[in-house]
Amino acid sequence: MAEMKTLTPRKIVKELNKYIIGQDEAKRHVAIAMRNRWRRQNVKTDIQSEIMPNNIILIGPTGVGKTEIARRLSKLANAPFIKVEASKFTEVGYVGRDVESMVRELMDVAINDTRAELVEQVKAKAFENAKHKLLDQMLPPPKKSFTSENSDVDYEEKLASYKRTRAKFLKKLEDGQLDDRDVEISVENAGPPHVEVFSNIGFEAFDLNIGEMISNMMPQKKDKKAKSMKVPQALAHLQQAEETRLVNKEKVMEIAKDKVENHGIIFIDEIDKIASTNKDNKTDVSRSGVQRDLLPIVEGSNVPTKHGIINTSHILFIAAGAFHTAKPSDLIPELQGRFPIRVELNSLTREDFEKILTIPKNALIKQYEALFKTERVKLSFEAEAISELAAYAADANEKMEDIGARRLHTILSTLLEEYLFEMPETKYKSININKEIVVEKLSDLVKNEDLSRYIL
């Protein structure tokens, strides 16, 4: 998180603008929340542990950028991130996922990310070690003989000759001249068998790893076996083994735990689905139960995982929901209080759709241009065609369910379907999409509301 020192809220918003169009208020709030985390880390007094994150509720229809804002924010800050759906959780005592599983999942993500980072740091050293281990297998060093009177002189001569030969082989190995050669290397036994435990009882809630315990009770073989493979495969295998050896497991756990507890982000989608809209309805009892189970996690509590106890006090929670039928005030008061910042995201307009199609780094038109390029076809769109596509998307969202920017996926897929299907067998060199082609392909479809409900 060293980069966070230079990531001011203004810079965070600027980075988010590369991928997300509009929603300036939401971007400002998440940028401030992220900067506040860096500020807390740099508070020198005991009050540091008392500064709690300002959790956020993003309110708006699907496809307007709620999830994308949280995901891009986590990538920007290099923070562990997971997205969960509130509607998938059940109250404690019922079969299904319990709310604590989100913390366990976040820890697993952090461990994988941390291990990958540490492996990257030792990759060069592991590769060098692997090359020398491979040469040891291909050219075993000479052994000293104790039978001859001139054993020391003979050994020194053999050693000098060995070093010259080894240097030549190392050069050939680095130049790829040995790639076609088969080599036999010693491969360590995989160790105890891995055991996965699938159960609705919720063993993962305990601070232990049942699968690991069962594995440890099974007989283990520590022998090595010789395996023949090509030099590049042998080198890759030895490098992987070296990377595993060089990366300290305890250090991975320690860094991952710190990342989760101080920088982790949990995005809870569909939180409106667990809001109790009818106080007399018995089906709302389970929804309230999930909220009550969620409350201590958001407030800050110790959650047992197979990697140790995780404190959730400083994890940033970003909740989101359409809130069509429910309102944030329908959540239990205690949970409302733990999400002090509420931001309403706007529905996307025609102008927004035009920008979404062209401006972001991952804009849909750029994606399709890259796909067409794989078939050696140049795809281009005229400005009027893009404007017409945006108009159709806005019109479809207005007439039917508002699914935001996702409508562009269906419209572009329908527009380009014929080209995507025919392209490999035709001799297209370039395809230019103009307004006339857009109108021809989509006008009848949009006018026919019954048909557009199925296709668009």
Buried (B, 14 or more C-beta within 10 A) or exposed (E): BEEBEEBEBEEBBEBBBEBBBBBEEBBBBBBBBBBBBBEBBEEEEEEEEEBBBBBBBBBBBBBBBBBBBBBBBBEBBBBBBBBBBBBBBBBBEEEEBBBBBBBBBBBBBBBEBBBEBBBEEBBEEBBEBBBEBBBEBBBEEBEEEEEEEEEEEBBEEBEEEBEEEBEEBBEBBEEEEBEEEEBEBEBEEEEBEEBEEEEEEBBBBEEEBBBBEBBEEEEEEEEEEEEEBBBBBBBBBBBEBBBEEBBEEEEBBEBBBBBBBBBBBBBBBBBBBBBBEEEEEEEBEBBBBBBBBBBBBBBBBEBBBBBBEBBBBBBBBBBBBBBEEBEBEBBBEBBBEBBEBBBEBBBBBBEBBBBBBBBBEEBBBBEBBEBBEEEEBEBEBBEEBBBBBBBBBBBBBEEEEBBBBBBBBBBBBBBBEEBBEEBEEEEBEEBEBBBEBBBEBBEEBBEEEEEBEEBB
